[in-house]
Amino acid sequence: MAGIKTNGGKKVFMNRMYKTTPDYTIPSQFKVGTGSTAPNIADTDLESSIPIGDGTTLDDGSNTFTGSNGGDNSTDNIIIYKPGAGLSDNTAQNLIANDTNVIKTWTIAAVTPAVVDKETAAWLYIADDTALDKISTVEIKLGSDSSNYYSKLFTVATGWNWLQFGVLNTNTETGTVGSPVEYYEIDITTNNTTDEFAAGDVVVDLLRQWEDTDELKDFKADSLALDEINHTAQYQCELLTGEAVGFDLTELGTFNEDGTPIMDGRDTYDAKSKSSADEFKYIITDGLE
């Protein structure tokens, strides 16, 4: 892989080249993500970084949601589920909907552990266009109870949707969210009251949180190959079997280890699905012309 050297990467290079005491650390770690916009020298981060590390699982997909309004209690799905976060479970929840209300609601009264102000996301699966065409909006709520919560609306497509909150307390707050934050609600508004979901039409799995550090991993140790004749430096980034599982990866960025890491370079590629059995190796070459 080559990609582009960002303005940040050029700044670090020039600073370390010409200052006796540099202000920045060298590039030494990387992120992967699911973004597809073309790399640009002005980029400062990936378009859509994902956690390489496990983070913290709040709901592993084995807990039953209580249905209300036009939602019925969820049921286990052991065929369609999302791996990841270091878990070995093979269960997700079917969101079953009836024809009594245009709003279909499913709740878990208390996820464990409680939610904190970190990066937060869950997976939602839409079986096909028939199911998708019934959906007007999808809203996720996380809070201290049904009246006090943070919420976010999502646009979904067929297949698996990575519903990313960002940091929890940056979302819309209704009421005053207290502690602990453990209430979890999914609301799907359908186009018609009579729209129903059967098992497998809409599936939810793996509510999780993670730190910024879970998105970063060091370059492979001792992988640097420096060619001073041809003016190139080559190094490797590796994802092991348990890392970044469940994502269709499309982008990679390299960073230094400053307090706020500076992105050195970015590249995009055709989507590669990362399973728990896969290992990925990226070989990156920097050069001067």
N, C-alpha and C positions, 0 to 999 in steps of 0.2 A: 504494500500500500504506500501511496505517496501523499495524495490530497494536497492541501494548501497550507502554507505557513501564514498564520494570522498576524495582524498588526501587533497584537500582544506578544506573539512569539518573536517577531522581529525586534520589538523593543527590548525584550529580555536578552536576545543575542547581542545587540549593539551595546547594551549596558555591561554585559559580562565580558565583552571583547575589549572595551576601551576604558573601563574604570578599574582602578587598582583594587578598590573594595566594592564589589558589585552590590547592587540593591536587591537583586532577585536571585532565587534559587534556580537550579537547572530543571528542565523537564524530566520528570521521573515517574509519572503515574498517568493513568488513562481512565476514561469513561466510555461506556457504550450506550446506545440509545435507539429510538425507533423513528427519528425524524428523517425527512426525505428532501428537505430544501437543499439546493446546491450550496456547497461550501463557499464562504465569502471571507475575504481578508478582514472584514469588520466583525466577524463572529467572535463572541466572548464566551460562549458556552454551546453545548449541544442543543439542538432544537427540542429534544425530548429525552432527557437522561432517564435511565432506569436503574434500580438498585442491583448491584452486583452481589452484595452481601445479603444475608437473610433478613435483616431487620427484625421487627417484632410482629408476630401474627396476633390479631385481635379476634378474628373469627376464621376458623379453618374450613368452613363449609359443611361441617357436620351438625351444626345447631339448627333446629327448626325455627323458622320465622312464623310468627302469629299473623294470620291474615285478618284484614278488616276492610270496611267499605266494599270495594269489589274484589278484594283479594282473599283467597282461602289459605289455610295453613300450608306452608311449603312441604315438599317431600324430597327424600334423598334421591340424588342422581349419581350412580356409580359408573356411568358410561361417559357422560360429558362432565369433565371437571378440569381444573387448571392446576398443574403442578407448580412448585416453586416455594421460596421462602424456607428451604430446608425441611419441608414436611414430607411425610411418607403417606399421608392420607389420600384416598381416592374417592372422595365424596364432595359433591356440591349440592346446592338446593334448587329444586324446581320451583319457580314462582307461579303458582296456580291462580288463575283469575276467573271470576264468574261474571254473570251478566246483570248485576244489581246496581253497579255504580260506575261512572266513567273514570273515577279515580280508584286505582287498585293499590292497596297499602299492605306492606309487610314489615314487621318490627321484631327486633330482639331487644328485650328490656335491659339487658346488662351484658355487654361483651367483656371478656376477660383476657388480658389486663385492660384497664381503662384507657381511653384515648388521651393522648397528650398532644402538644403543639409541635408536631413534626410533619414531615412529608407523609401523606396518607393517600391510599388508593385501594380500589377493589376491582374485581373482574366481573363483567356481565356479558352473557352469551345470548345472541339472538339467532334463532335457528335458521330462518329463511325470510324471503321477502313477504310472505304471507303474514308472519308474525310482526315483522318490522312495519308493515303498512298499517297495523292497528295502533301503533304507538305515536302519540303526539309529543309527550315530554317524559323524561326520566329525571327524577330528583332524588338525591341522597341527603339524608339528615343525620348528623351526629351531635349529640348534646347530652345534657343532664336529665332531660325528660322530654315528653312530647310537646311541651310548650316553649322550651328553651333549648335552642340548637343552632348549629352552623349548617348551612345548606348550599348545595350547588346543583345547577341544571346541566345536563349532559346531552349532547347529540350522539346518537348511536347508529351503528351499521350492522349488517349481518355478520355473524361470526363473533369472535371474542373482542370485547371492548375494554380497554384499560381506562377505568374511570379515576382520574387523578385529581385529587383535591388541592394539591400543593400543601403548604403548611396550613394546618387545620384552622387556626384563628384568623386567617386572611380571607375567609369566606364570609358570606352574608350571615349575620347573626340575627336571629329572631328571639325576642325576650332577652333574658340575661342568663348566659350559660354558667352554671355553677360547677361544683366538683363533687363526685367524679363525673367525667364525661364518658358514659358507657351506653347510652341509648342510641340505637341504630335503626334507622327507618329508610325504606325504599318506597317511593311513590312513583307509579307509572300511570300517567293520564293517557287514556286511549281515545281514539277518535269517536267511538260510539259506546254507549252504555253496554250494549250487547256484545262487545268484543271480549272474547275469552282466551285464556292461555291454558293449554294442556301441558302435561309433563314433557319437558324437553324443548318447549317453545322459547322460554326465557329462563336462564339459569344464572345463579349468582355464586361466586366463590371468592375466598381468600381476601378478606379485608386485612390490610397490613400497613405498618408504618416503618419508617427508616430514617437514619441520620444522613446528613450530607456525605459523611465519610463512607457510608455503604455504597455510594455511587463511584468511589475511586478505588483503584487498585494499582500497586506498584508495577513498573516494568519487570519482566522476567529477570531474575538475578543473573549477572554476568553475561547478559545477552548482547552487550554493546560490541559492535565490530566497526572500528574506526579505520577508514582508508584515507590516509593523509595525501596519497598521490592523486587519487581521483576525487578527493574532496567530498567524501560521503561518510555518513554515520548511519549505521543500521542497528536497530534494536527490536525487541519482541515484546508483545503484550499477549498474555495468555488468560483465557477463561477456562477454569477447570469444571469438572462434571457437575458440581453442585451450585455453580455460580450463574447468575442471570438467567435462571431457568424459566421457561414459559413464554419468552418474548421472541418476536420476529425482529431480529436486530438488523439495523440499516445504517448506522453511523458510529463513528469512533472519533474521539478527541484526545489529544495529549495535553498534559497540564504540568505545571511546576508545583512545588509544595509550599508556596507562600501562604500566609494566613488566609487570604482570599486567593485561591489558586488561579493563575493566569493560563488561559488556553494557548498552547503553542501551535497546534495544527488541528485540522479537522478533515475527515473524509467520509463519503457516503458510498454505499454499495447495495447490490441487490439483496433483498430480504433473505436472511438465513435464520431458520427456526432453531432455537436453542433448547434442547431437551436435557433431562437430568443425566443422560448417558453421553452427551457430546462434550468434547473439548475443542475450543477455538484457539487458533494461533494467528495473530496479526504480525506481519513483518513490515516494519516501517523504515523507510529510507529517507534521510534528509541529505541535501547536497547543496553545493555552491557552484554557480556557473560563471 
